[in-house]
Every structure is written in structure tokens, then in C-alpha cells.
């Protein structure tokens, strides 16, 4: 799939204020500063479609983009170490969970994980929550260009072994680098295949 048009649609502070669920939808989420906005911009070939910041917690709303007039891409608030108040964090968790549990056109959630780090408790617990609530998701490892081939192989093996402690099979997995433009084609091909399964609610 090639993205020919990518336009901002709206930002929502509440799940029930999101656009009408009349197109297949794919959301991106991960710990703060995992490279989520950079990945979205790389995939869409737009430098500033999603706002990038060195300050964790920049994304604070549910941001919808219309892609090729055919499907929605969603930038969700990051979780983890964003330097905001507990009240704001609780608010984000509330409307993000409401979105994930209630968005009937959500075809897949992409959970972004920094490939440089060992398995983090917060990521593992979040993926377990997704599985318990039967929310379809794929794992996207980011920043693979920051690792040597040897360290990349070692880190991925550690992650694979850790996930297999809890899972019989591994979730769909992608490997990306926004700065080197790696991984976008594979994710977009997956979205194109999955779009064919969408049925209007």
C-alpha cells in the first residue's frame, strides 16, 4: 500500500467524541518517547503530521487522521514516565481505555516498544491487558538503527523468550527505524490486508 493522502481529522478528549466509526481504524500507542510520532510521520511521508517533542507526554488527546480517504490512523497518548500530574495521567488512562474497549472499528492496535531496552513491566502488563480484553494488537519495535546487528539479535531473542513465558504464540511483530525509513512498507501491507476484513458496524 502507498499512502497518497494523509490529513488530520480531529482531536478528541473523550472516546465518545471520536469520528463516526465508518472506516477501518489502526491506532498507535507506546511508552512516552518511544518514537510514535516519528513513525507516523515516516509512514505517511509527512514531516509534521504528528507532533514530535523531546518532552514525554506531548500527545494528550486521541488524534485521528484520514488516510487515502479509506481508513483512520490514530495517535494515542503515550503511557509511562510523562511528566504530568497524576490527575492528567488518570484522565489519559480513562479515555484511552474507553477508546480501546469501545471503538468498534478498531482493526488493530500497534504497541510500540523501544528495541534498545529489555522487556519492561509496563509494556508486558499492557499487552496482557489487551489480550484479556480481546483487543487485537501487533508489536512494533522502534529505533532498531540504534543497535548493532548483534545487539539487535540478542535483544529480540530476550524479548521473544520473555513473551513466550506468558504466550503460546508471539503477536504479529514489526521492526522499524524512522530515521532510516525501515518497516513502513511491512506495516502498510499488513493494514491493507486487514482492511479487507472490515465490515460496517
URRAMO-V380625 format. One record per residue. N is the residue number from 1. OMEGA is omega as a letter, one per 30 degrees, with the letter a starting at -180 (* if undefined). BURIAL is # if it has 16 or more other ideal C-beta (glycine too) atoms within 10 Angstrom, else .. D_FIRST is the distance of its C-alpha to the first C-alpha in Angstrom with 2 decimals. Layout:
n: {N & N}
omega: {OMEGA & OMEGA}
burial: {BURIAL & BURIAL}
d_first: {D_FIRST & D_FIRST}
This chain:
n: {1 & 2 & 3 & 4 & 5 & 6 & 7 & 8 & 9 & 10 & 11 & 12 & 13 & 14 & 15 & 16 & 17 & 18 & 19 & 20 & 21 & 22 & 23 & 24 & 25 & 26 & 27 & 28 & 29 & 30 & 31 & 32 & 33 & 34 & 35 & 36 & 37 & 38 & 39 & 40 & 41 & 42 & 43 & 44 & 45 & 46 & 47 & 48 & 49 & 50 & 51 & 52 & 53 & 54 & 55 & 56 & 57 & 58 & 59 & 60 & 61 & 62 & 63 & 64 & 65 & 66 & 67 & 68 & 69 & 70 & 71 & 72 & 73 & 74 & 75 & 76 & 77 & 78 & 79 & 80 & 81 & 82 & 83 & 84 & 85 & 86 & 87 & 88 & 89 & 90 & 91 & 92 & 93 & 94 & 95 & 96 & 97 & 98 & 99 & 100 & 101 & 102 & 103 & 104 & 105 & 106 & 107 & 108 & 109 & 110 & 111 & 112 & 113 & 114 & 115 & 116 & 117 & 118 & 119 & 120 & 121 & 122 & 123 & 124 & 125 & 126 & 127 & 128 & 129 & 130 & 131 & 132 & 133 & 134 & 135 & 136 & 137 & 138 & 139 & 140 & 141 & 142 & 143 & 144 & 145 & 146 & 147 & 148 & 149 & 150 & 151 & 152 & 153 & 154 & 155 & 156 & 157 & 158 & 159 & 160 & 161 & 162 & 163 & 164 & 165 & 166 & 167 & 168 & 169 & 170 & 171 & 172 & 173 & 174 & 175 & 176 & 177 & 178 & 179 & 180 & 181 & 182 & 183 & 184 & 185 & 186 & 187 & 188 & 189 & 190 & 191 & 192 & 193 & 194 & 195 & 196 & 197 & 198 & 199 & 200 & 201}
omega: {l & l & l & l & l & a & l & a & l & l & a & l & l & a & a & l & l & l & l & a & a & l & l & a & a & a & a & a & l & l & a & l & l & a & a & a & l & l & l & l & l & a & a & a & l & a & a & l & l & a & a & l & l & l & l & l & a & l & a & a & l & a & a & l & l & a & l & a & a & a & a & l & a & l & a & l & l & l & l & a & l & a & l & a & l & l & l & l & a & l & l & a & a & a & l & l & l & l & a & a & a & a & a & a & l & a & l & l & l & a & a & a & l & a & a & a & l & a & a & a & a & l & a & l & l & l & l & l & l & a & l & a & l & l & a & a & l & l & l & l & a & l & a & l & a & a & l & l & a & l & l & l & l & a & a & l & l & a & l & a & l & a & a & l & a & a & l & l & a & l & l & a & l & a & a & l & a & a & l & l & l & l & a & a & a & l & a & l & l & l & l & l & a & l & a & a & a & l & l & l & *}
burial: {# & . & . & . & . & # & . & . & . & . & . & # & . & . & # & . & . & # & # & . & . & . & # & # & # & # & # & # & # & # & # & # & # & # & # & # & # & # & # & # & # & # & # & # & . & # & . & . & # & # & . & # & . & . & . & # & # & # & # & . & # & # & # & # & # & # & # & . & . & . & # & # & # & # & # & # & # & # & # & # & . & # & . & # & . & . & . & . & . & . & # & # & . & . & # & # & . & . & # & # & . & . & # & . & # & # & # & # & # & # & # & # & # & # & # & . & . & . & . & . & . & . & # & # & . & # & # & . & . & # & . & . & . & . & # & . & # & # & # & # & # & # & # & # & . & . & # & . & . & . & . & # & . & . & # & # & . & . & # & . & . & . & # & . & . & . & . & . & . & . & . & . & . & # & # & # & # & # & . & . & . & # & # & # & . & . & # & # & . & # & # & . & . & # & # & . & . & . & . & . & .}
d_first: {0.00 & 3.79 & 6.59 & 9.36 & 11.92 & 13.14 & 16.74 & 19.39 & 20.78 & 23.72 & 25.48 & 27.48 & 30.50 & 30.78 & 28.41 & 29.84 & 29.08 & 25.28 & 23.44 & 23.81 & 21.67 & 20.17 & 16.43 & 14.72 & 15.28 & 14.50 & 17.28 & 18.08 & 21.66 & 23.94 & 27.30 & 28.17 & 27.06 & 24.56 & 22.02 & 20.04 & 19.91 & 19.14 & 16.07 & 14.81 & 15.68 & 14.06 & 10.62 & 11.04 & 12.96 & 15.97 & 19.14 & 20.86 & 18.60 & 20.05 & 23.62 & 24.56 & 28.12 & 30.30 & 32.15 & 31.01 & 30.43 & 28.92 & 26.57 & 29.08 & 27.35 & 24.43 & 21.99 & 19.41 & 16.56 & 14.75 & 11.02 & 10.02 & 13.27 & 11.74 & 12.10 & 14.31 & 14.12 & 17.68 & 19.70 & 22.77 & 26.06 & 26.62 & 29.45 & 32.17 & 34.32 & 33.58 & 36.89 & 37.48 & 40.18 & 40.30 & 40.34 & 37.01 & 35.51 & 36.84 & 35.40 & 31.88 & 32.20 & 33.50 & 30.81 & 27.98 & 29.50 & 30.00 & 26.36 & 25.21 & 27.89 & 27.58 & 24.03 & 23.50 & 19.82 & 18.83 & 16.48 & 16.56 & 18.30 & 17.29 & 20.67 & 20.81 & 23.63 & 25.11 & 25.21 & 28.56 & 30.51 & 32.11 & 31.25 & 32.29 & 34.17 & 32.36 & 28.92 & 30.40 & 32.21 & 29.21 & 27.15 & 30.26 & 30.50 & 26.95 & 27.86 & 31.18 & 29.63 & 26.95 & 24.04 & 20.86 & 19.64 & 18.01 & 19.55 & 18.01 & 20.50 & 20.54 & 22.50 & 22.60 & 23.60 & 26.85 & 27.98 & 29.41 & 27.96 & 31.07 & 30.95 & 27.28 & 28.14 & 31.22 & 29.58 & 26.87 & 29.66 & 31.73 & 28.96 & 28.27 & 32.01 & 32.49 & 29.82 & 31.28 & 34.59 & 33.29 & 30.46 & 30.69 & 27.07 & 24.69 & 21.79 & 18.19 & 18.12 & 15.95 & 17.52 & 16.71 & 18.42 & 17.65 & 20.22 & 18.92 & 15.17 & 14.86 & 12.68 & 9.77 & 7.31 & 9.17 & 9.23 & 5.67 & 5.61 & 8.91 & 8.24 & 6.26 & 9.33 & 11.67 & 11.01 & 12.60 & 15.67 & 16.34 & 19.61 & 21.35 & 24.25}
